[in-house]
Amino acid sequence: MAMRTEVLRLYSRILRLSRGWVATSSLESGVERDYIKAEAVHLFRKNKGITEAVEIKERIREAEARVTMAEHYKNPYPRPVNLPKRSFSKMEGKKIGKAIQKMNDQSRPVYLRSTDSS
């Protein structure tokens, strides 16, 4: 039950952030407010069926990271990362390819996990 409360608090925090969002350009404030709210609604609905505690904690961590970065950089959009999708994954056999793919997946920042394929 404690995790449910934590998720609901996080959701309301994000919605409050969207209502009070002030963009660097006054023309963009409405667009960015709408983006924050729509993204929150989409991702919380997408993840509502998750029941494993580890997965829920990972999603909470991602949301908190995105909120912190949005507040710090004054930009609600996920920051791009220059990581190759697949580095050498098929060059040297299946075992090495899987290890490199696993390393690439683990090096992907937590705040970009929700942007992966749905």
C-alpha positions, -999 to 999 in steps of 0.1 A, spaced: 0 0 0 29 23 7 41 21 -29 6 30 -42 7 61 -21 42 70 -34 30 66 -70 -1 88 -64 20 115 -47 44 114 -77 16 116 -101 0 146 -83 35 163 -81 39 160 -119 4 174 -125 12 203 -102 44 209 -120 25 210 -153 0 236 -140 27 259 -127 52 254 -155 68 286 -169 88 281 -200 118 303 -210 97 316 -238 62 328 -229 49 314 -263 60 279 -253 45 277 -218 11 263 -229 27 238 -252 51 226 -226 24 224 -199 3 203 -222 32 181 -230 40 174 -193 4 165 -185 -1 144 -216 32 125 -211 24 119 -174 -11 106 -182 2 84 -210 30 68 -190 11 63 -158 -17 46 -178 7 25 -198 24 13 -166 -7 8 -144 -7 -30 -149 28 -34 -134 26 -54 -102 62 -63 -94 78 -41 -68 111 -39 -86 95 -27 -118 74 -1 -100 104 12 -82 123 15 -115 94 35 -130 93 57 -100 130 63 -103 126 72 -139 98 97 -132 117 114 -104 148 117 -127 127 133 -155 111 157 -130 144 167 -115 160 172 -149 130 192 -162 131 215 -131 169 219 -133 172 225 -171 138 242 -175 131 218 -203 103 191 -199 115 170 -229 138 140 -224 174 150 -230 190 132 -259 219 109 -253 246 99 -278 246 62 -273 246 39 -303 216 16 -305 238 -14 -312 276 -13 -309 294 -43 -323 265 -65 -314 267 -88 -344 304 -86 -351 319 -113 -329 294 -140 -323 263 -144 -303 278 -146 -268 298 -113 -272 269 -97 -291 245 -104 -262 270 -91 -236 276 -59 -256 238 -55 -261 233 -60 -223 260 -34 -216 243 -9 -240 209 -15 -224 224 -9 -189 242 22 -199 210 38 -212 200 66 -188 170 58 -166 151 89 -177 150 76 -213 136 41 -206 100 52 -212 108 65 -246 119 30 -257 94 11 -279 60 7 -263 
